[in-house]
Amino acid sequence: MIETNQIYNMDCLDGLNKLKENSQYIDCIVTSPPYNLGGDFHTMVNGKRVTYGDYKGFKDKLKEDEYQAWQIEVLNACYDVLKDDGVMFYNHKNRIVKGTVISPFEWIHKTKFNVNQVIIMNLKSTANVDKRRFFPVYELIYVLTKEKGLKLNNHECLTDVWEVKKIPRKVSGHPATFHEEVPRRCIEASTKEGDIVLDPFLGSGTTCKVAKDLNRQYIGFDVSEEYIDLADKKIN
Ligand SMILES: C[S@@+](CC[C@H](N)C(=O)[O-])C[C@H]1O[C@@H](n2cnc3c(N)ncnc32)[C@H](O)[C@@H]1O
């Protein structure tokens, strides 16, 4: 049984299947999966491309079609545990692989989800500093719903371009940490106190920490024991 207000060192598909078996339903999912870049952010040092930003205990390097099939499976498993009026905020980006842009729409449109909106996250900086192109500084948040036309609560009158800073690894101990502002906006726009928030790719635990601060219940999964320890410290 998966309990609320707990985080689990577990593959997210196993965790999501357990939630489904127990008919535990979730109000909101905020997450950012690994991007399948194997730490390759096109960073150039002295004219040579270097690998930077890899995860601990996890390679992040599948064949692209296997990666997309995995993401479809995870997204559909998230769909199955989400309440009918629930919302999933899925952070991803356009990746440049072998000189071609791959849009997350290539697999999101193959899932059961409705795409309610797309938010641009302007991070204003990047590790991707290859001078053969303009440096990409934005990422995307796909607002995914079961119901078409579901209403969010935009009480702050935010636009669909969010300016949020990156949190450096030196500060968080994790290579891809959300700024707390990201889960805060998502959770406040889609839940009320006591609701359940899930992050299937927990990382350093930002989503669950913010959910707790906002008096929501939380659940998180991560395959890395090291990141679960980091998240535990951050949440508790
Ligand atoms: C982009 S990071 C998430 C960062 C998080 N948003 C934060 O604020 O720290 C993705 C995380 O997914 C984890 N991960 C990779 N494969 C996984 C899997 N199969 N199940 C659960 N977690 C996984 C990695 O260990 C990594 O910490």
The ligand as an SDF file (V2000), in Angstrom:
LIG
                    3D

 27 29  0  0  0  0  0  0  0  0999 V2000
   14.4790   15.7670  -13.8410 C   0  0  0  0  0  0  0  0  0  0  0  0
   14.7610   14.8660  -12.3830 S   0  0  0  0  0  0  0  0  0  0  0  0
   13.4920   15.4670  -11.3180 C   0  0  0  0  0  0  0  0  0  0  0  0
   13.9300   16.6830  -10.5400 C   0  0  0  0  0  0  0  0  0  0  0  0
   12.8720   17.2570   -9.6030 C   0  0  0  0  0  0  0  0  0  0  0  0
   11.8150   17.9200  -10.3430 N   0  0  0  0  0  0  0  0  0  0  0  0
   13.4970   18.2180   -8.5880 C   0  0  0  0  0  0  0  0  0  0  0  0
   12.9790   19.3350   -8.3820 O   0  0  0  0  0  0  0  0  0  0  0  0
   14.5150   17.8610   -7.9770 O   0  0  0  0  0  0  0  0  0  0  0  0
   14.2460   13.2500  -12.8080 C   0  0  0  0  0  0  0  0  0  0  0  0
   14.4100   12.1940  -11.7030 C   0  0  0  0  0  0  0  0  0  0  0  0
   13.8240   10.9700  -12.1630 O   0  0  0  0  0  0  0  0  0  0  0  0
   14.4990    9.8960  -11.5260 C   0  0  0  0  0  0  0  0  0  0  0  0
   14.1570    8.6680  -12.2680 N   0  0  0  0  0  0  0  0  0  0  0  0
   14.7190    8.1830  -13.4000 C   0  0  0  0  0  0  0  0  0  0  0  0
   14.0990    7.0390  -13.7880 N   0  0  0  0  0  0  0  0  0  0  0  0
   13.1030    6.8050  -12.8940 C   0  0  0  0  0  0  0  0  0  0  0  0
   12.1100    5.8100  -12.7700 C   0  0  0  0  0  0  0  0  0  0  0  0
   12.0280    4.7950  -13.6360 N   0  0  0  0  0  0  0  0  0  0  0  0
   11.2310    5.8860  -11.7410 N   0  0  0  0  0  0  0  0  0  0  0  0
   11.3410    6.9010  -10.8260 C   0  0  0  0  0  0  0  0  0  0  0  0
   12.2810    7.8670  -10.8850 N   0  0  0  0  0  0  0  0  0  0  0  0
   13.1400    7.8390  -11.9130 C   0  0  0  0  0  0  0  0  0  0  0  0
   15.9700   10.3240  -11.5560 C   0  0  0  0  0  0  0  0  0  0  0  0
   16.7030    9.6750  -10.5370 O   0  0  0  0  0  0  0  0  0  0  0  0
   15.8500   11.8480  -11.3340 C   0  0  0  0  0  0  0  0  0  0  0  0
   16.0710   12.1690   -9.9680 O   0  0  0  0  0  0  0  0  0  0  0  0
  1  2  1  0
  2  3  1  0
  2 10  1  0
  3  4  1  0
  4  5  1  0
  5  6  1  0
  5  7  1  0
  7  8  2  0
  7  9  1  0
 10 11  1  0
 11 12  1  0
 11 26  1  0
 12 13  1  0
 13 14  1  0
 13 24  1  0
 14 15  1  0
 14 23  1  0
 15 16  2  0
 16 17  1  0
 17 18  1  0
 17 23  2  0
 18 19  1  0
 18 20  2  0
 20 21  1  0
 21 22  2  0
 22 23  1  0
 24 25  1  0
 24 26  1  0
 26 27  1  0
M  CHG  2   2   1   9  -1
M  END
$$$$
